[in-house]
Amino acid sequence: MDRRHWLLLLAAIACIAGLLLWIGEIDLGMEDSITPAPAPAAAPQS
């Protein structure tokens, strides 16, 4: 393969890696937003 093919392959691999990292970051962000907030403590009744 000549230099042009190697550069194209490298660019394709970089794009795929970036896409995977982007999807992973979105997935982690969704997990953080899905976790339920702790229930507020009930105020003591007097």
PDB file as gemmi writes it, atoms N, CA and C in Angstrom:
CRYST1    1.000    1.000    1.000  90.00  90.00  90.00 P 1                      
ATOM      1  N   MET A   1       0.849  -1.187   0.000  1.00  0.00           N  
ATOM      2  CA  MET A   1       0.000   0.000   0.000  1.00  0.00           C  
ATOM      3  C   MET A   1       0.888   1.242   0.000  1.00  0.00           C  
ATOM      4  N   ASP A   2       0.421   2.250  -0.679  1.00  0.00           N  
ATOM      5  CA  ASP A   2       1.200   3.476  -0.717  1.00  0.00           C  
ATOM      6  C   ASP A   2       0.803   4.405   0.436  1.00  0.00           C  
ATOM      7  N   ARG A   3       1.454   5.539   0.492  1.00  0.00           N  
ATOM      8  CA  ARG A   3       1.269   6.455   1.615  1.00  0.00           C  
ATOM      9  C   ARG A   3      -0.178   6.939   1.719  1.00  0.00           C  
ATOM     10  N   ARG A   4      -0.833   7.160   0.605  1.00  0.00           N  
ATOM     11  CA  ARG A   4      -2.210   7.656   0.629  1.00  0.00           C  
ATOM     12  C   ARG A   4      -3.138   6.661   1.319  1.00  0.00           C  
ATOM     13  N   HIS A   5      -2.950   5.374   1.046  1.00  0.00           N  
ATOM     14  CA  HIS A   5      -3.788   4.357   1.674  1.00  0.00           C  
ATOM     15  C   HIS A   5      -3.531   4.280   3.181  1.00  0.00           C  
ATOM     16  N   TRP A   6      -2.273   4.397   3.584  1.00  0.00           N  
ATOM     17  CA  TRP A   6      -1.957   4.363   5.007  1.00  0.00           C  
ATOM     18  C   TRP A   6      -2.588   5.546   5.734  1.00  0.00           C  
ATOM     19  N   LEU A   7      -2.528   6.739   5.116  1.00  0.00           N  
ATOM     20  CA  LEU A   7      -3.130   7.915   5.747  1.00  0.00           C  
ATOM     21  C   LEU A   7      -4.648   7.783   5.830  1.00  0.00           C  
ATOM     22  N   LEU A   8      -5.254   7.223   4.797  1.00  0.00           N  
ATOM     23  CA  LEU A   8      -6.699   7.017   4.811  1.00  0.00           C  
ATOM     24  C   LEU A   8      -7.090   6.009   5.892  1.00  0.00           C  
ATOM     25  N   LEU A   9      -6.311   4.940   6.017  1.00  0.00           N  
ATOM     26  CA  LEU A   9      -6.572   3.941   7.054  1.00  0.00           C  
ATOM     27  C   LEU A   9      -6.420   4.558   8.443  1.00  0.00           C  
ATOM     28  N   LEU A  10      -5.396   5.362   8.623  1.00  0.00           N  
ATOM     29  CA  LEU A  10      -5.165   6.019   9.907  1.00  0.00           C  
ATOM     30  C   LEU A  10      -6.309   6.981  10.241  1.00  0.00           C  
ATOM     31  N   ALA A  11      -6.774   7.732   9.250  1.00  0.00           N  
ATOM     32  CA  ALA A  11      -7.888   8.655   9.474  1.00  0.00           C  
ATOM     33  C   ALA A  11      -9.161   7.891   9.825  1.00  0.00           C  
ATOM     34  N   ALA A  12      -9.399   6.765   9.156  1.00  0.00           N  
ATOM     35  CA  ALA A  12     -10.595   5.968   9.441  1.00  0.00           C  
ATOM     36  C   ALA A  12     -10.539   5.402  10.857  1.00  0.00           C  
ATOM     37  N   ILE A  13      -9.384   4.918  11.262  1.00  0.00           N  
ATOM     38  CA  ILE A  13      -9.233   4.378  12.621  1.00  0.00           C  
ATOM     39  C   ILE A  13      -9.438   5.484  13.657  1.00  0.00           C  
ATOM     40  N   ALA A  14      -8.906   6.677  13.383  1.00  0.00           N  
ATOM     41  CA  ALA A  14      -9.080   7.793  14.313  1.00  0.00           C  
ATOM     42  C   ALA A  14     -10.553   8.184  14.421  1.00  0.00           C  
ATOM     43  N   CYS A  15     -11.264   8.170  13.307  1.00  0.00           N  
ATOM     44  CA  CYS A  15     -12.696   8.506  13.336  1.00  0.00           C  
ATOM     45  C   CYS A  15     -13.486   7.473  14.131  1.00  0.00           C  
ATOM     46  N   ILE A  16     -13.184   6.205  13.932  1.00  0.00           N  
ATOM     47  CA  ILE A  16     -13.888   5.148  14.660  1.00  0.00           C  
ATOM     48  C   ILE A  16     -13.592   5.247  16.156  1.00  0.00           C  
ATOM     49  N   ALA A  17     -12.328   5.501  16.504  1.00  0.00           N  
ATOM     50  CA  ALA A  17     -11.969   5.633  17.916  1.00  0.00           C  
ATOM     51  C   ALA A  17     -12.684   6.830  18.542  1.00  0.00           C  
ATOM     52  N   GLY A  18     -12.742   7.940  17.825  1.00  0.00           N  
ATOM     53  CA  GLY A  18     -13.448   9.111  18.334  1.00  0.00           C  
ATOM     54  C   GLY A  18     -14.928   8.844  18.526  1.00  0.00           C  
ATOM     55  N   LEU A  19     -15.523   8.123  17.584  1.00  0.00           N  
ATOM     56  CA  LEU A  19     -16.944   7.784  17.688  1.00  0.00           C  
ATOM     57  C   LEU A  19     -17.198   6.893  18.898  1.00  0.00           C  
ATOM     58  N   LEU A  20     -16.327   5.908  19.121  1.00  0.00           N  
ATOM     59  CA  LEU A  20     -16.492   5.019  20.272  1.00  0.00           C  
ATOM     60  C   LEU A  20     -16.346   5.782  21.588  1.00  0.00           C  
ATOM     61  N   LEU A  21     -15.382   6.701  21.640  1.00  0.00           N  
ATOM     62  CA  LEU A  21     -15.214   7.497  22.858  1.00  0.00           C  
ATOM     63  C   LEU A  21     -16.416   8.405  23.091  1.00  0.00           C  
ATOM     64  N   TRP A  22     -16.960   8.954  22.018  1.00  0.00           N  
ATOM     65  CA  TRP A  22     -18.129   9.828  22.128  1.00  0.00           C  
ATOM     66  C   TRP A  22     -19.342   9.045  22.627  1.00  0.00           C  
ATOM     67  N   ILE A  23     -19.554   7.852  22.079  1.00  0.00           N  
ATOM     68  CA  ILE A  23     -20.674   7.015  22.515  1.00  0.00           C  
ATOM     69  C   ILE A  23     -20.484   6.610  23.977  1.00  0.00           C  
ATOM     70  N   GLY A  24     -19.255   6.275  24.352  1.00  0.00           N  
ATOM     71  CA  GLY A  24     -18.984   5.915  25.744  1.00  0.00           C  
ATOM     72  C   GLY A  24     -19.256   7.059  26.690  1.00  0.00           C  
ATOM     73  N   GLU A  25     -18.909   8.272  26.288  1.00  0.00           N  
ATOM     74  CA  GLU A  25     -19.147   9.427  27.141  1.00  0.00           C  
ATOM     75  C   GLU A  25     -20.641   9.691  27.273  1.00  0.00           C  
ATOM     76  N   ILE A  26     -21.390   9.542  26.198  1.00  0.00           N  
ATOM     77  CA  ILE A  26     -22.842   9.729  26.258  1.00  0.00           C  
ATOM     78  C   ILE A  26     -23.455   8.675  27.178  1.00  0.00           C  
ATOM     79  N   ASP A  27     -22.969   7.428  27.069  1.00  0.00           N  
ATOM     80  CA  ASP A  27     -23.500   6.342  27.890  1.00  0.00           C  
ATOM     81  C   ASP A  27     -23.247   6.617  29.370  1.00  0.00           C  
ATOM     82  N   LEU A  28     -22.052   7.080  29.701  1.00  0.00           N  
ATOM     83  CA  LEU A  28     -21.752   7.383  31.099  1.00  0.00           C  
ATOM     84  C   LEU A  28     -22.596   8.553  31.583  1.00  0.00           C  
ATOM     85  N   GLY A  29     -22.813   9.540  30.742  1.00  0.00           N  
ATOM     86  CA  GLY A  29     -23.649  10.676  31.116  1.00  0.00           C  
ATOM     87  C   GLY A  29     -25.080  10.258  31.368  1.00  0.00           C  
ATOM     88  N   MET A  30     -25.580   9.311  30.578  1.00  0.00           N  
ATOM     89  CA  MET A  30     -26.951   8.842  30.770  1.00  0.00           C  
ATOM     90  C   MET A  30     -27.068   8.066  32.075  1.00  0.00           C  
ATOM     91  N   GLU A  31     -26.055   7.288  32.419  1.00  0.00           N  
ATOM     92  CA  GLU A  31     -26.095   6.544  33.682  1.00  0.00           C  
ATOM     93  C   GLU A  31     -26.162   7.502  34.863  1.00  0.00           C  
ATOM     94  N   ASP A  32     -25.422   8.600  34.787  1.00  0.00           N  
ATOM     95  CA  ASP A  32     -25.438   9.572  35.881  1.00  0.00           C  
ATOM     96  C   ASP A  32     -26.798  10.241  36.005  1.00  0.00           C  
ATOM     97  N   SER A  33     -27.454  10.491  34.887  1.00  0.00           N  
ATOM     98  CA  SER A  33     -28.739  11.183  34.952  1.00  0.00           C  
ATOM     99  C   SER A  33     -29.877  10.239  35.323  1.00  0.00           C  
ATOM    100  N   ILE A  34     -29.695   8.936  35.127  1.00  0.00           N  
ATOM    101  CA  ILE A  34     -30.758   7.976  35.424  1.00  0.00           C  
ATOM    102  C   ILE A  34     -30.794   7.625  36.911  1.00  0.00           C  
ATOM    103  N   THR A  35     -29.655   7.681  37.581  1.00  0.00           N  
ATOM    104  CA  THR A  35     -29.621   7.293  38.989  1.00  0.00           C  
ATOM    105  C   THR A  35     -30.571   8.182  39.784  1.00  0.00           C  
ATOM    106  N   PRO A  36     -31.432   7.576  40.584  1.00  0.00           N  
ATOM    107  CA  PRO A  36     -32.421   8.369  41.323  1.00  0.00           C  
ATOM    108  C   PRO A  36     -31.764   9.199  42.419  1.00  0.00           C  
ATOM    109  N   ALA A  37     -32.319  10.349  42.649  1.00  0.00           N  
ATOM    110  CA  ALA A  37     -31.824  11.219  43.710  1.00  0.00           C  
ATOM    111  C   ALA A  37     -32.271  10.645  45.049  1.00  0.00           C  
ATOM    112  N   PRO A  38     -31.491  10.841  46.092  1.00  0.00           N  
ATOM    113  CA  PRO A  38     -31.905  10.330  47.407  1.00  0.00           C  
ATOM    114  C   PRO A  38     -33.195  11.001  47.855  1.00  0.00           C  
ATOM    115  N   ALA A  39     -34.043  10.215  48.491  1.00  0.00           N  
ATOM    116  CA  ALA A  39     -35.331  10.734  48.954  1.00  0.00           C  
ATOM    117  C   ALA A  39     -35.093  11.727  50.083  1.00  0.00           C  
ATOM    118  N   PRO A  40     -35.820  12.819  50.083  1.00  0.00           N  
ATOM    119  CA  PRO A  40     -35.638  13.801  51.171  1.00  0.00           C  
ATOM    120  C   PRO A  40     -36.114  13.216  52.499  1.00  0.00           C  
ATOM    121  N   ALA A  41     -35.398  13.545  53.537  1.00  0.00           N  
ATOM    122  CA  ALA A  41     -35.765  13.046  54.870  1.00  0.00           C  
ATOM    123  C   ALA A  41     -37.053  13.721  55.327  1.00  0.00           C  
ATOM    124  N   ALA A  42     -37.918  12.934  55.936  1.00  0.00           N  
ATOM    125  CA  ALA A  42     -39.191  13.478  56.419  1.00  0.00           C  
ATOM    126  C   ALA A  42     -38.933  14.368  57.632  1.00  0.00           C  
ATOM    127  N   ALA A  43     -39.599  15.492  57.654  1.00  0.00           N  
ATOM    128  CA  ALA A  43     -39.450  16.416  58.784  1.00  0.00           C  
ATOM    129  C   ALA A  43     -40.174  15.832  59.995  1.00  0.00           C  
ATOM    130  N   PRO A  44     -39.578  15.923  61.173  1.00  0.00           N  
ATOM    131  CA  PRO A  44     -40.256  15.390  62.368  1.00  0.00           C  
ATOM    132  C   PRO A  44     -41.535  16.168  62.647  1.00  0.00           C  
ATOM    133  N   GLN A  45     -42.579  15.418  62.953  1.00  0.00           N  
ATOM    134  CA  GLN A  45     -43.867  16.055  63.244  1.00  0.00           C  
ATOM    135  C   GLN A  45     -43.957  16.328  64.742  1.00  0.00           C  
ATOM    136  N   SER A  46     -44.418  17.528  65.069  1.00  0.00           N  
ATOM    137  CA  SER A  46     -44.511  17.865  66.494  1.00  0.00           C  
ATOM    138  C   SER A  46     -45.937  18.019  66.945  1.00  0.00           C  
TER     139      SER A  46                                                      
END                                                                             
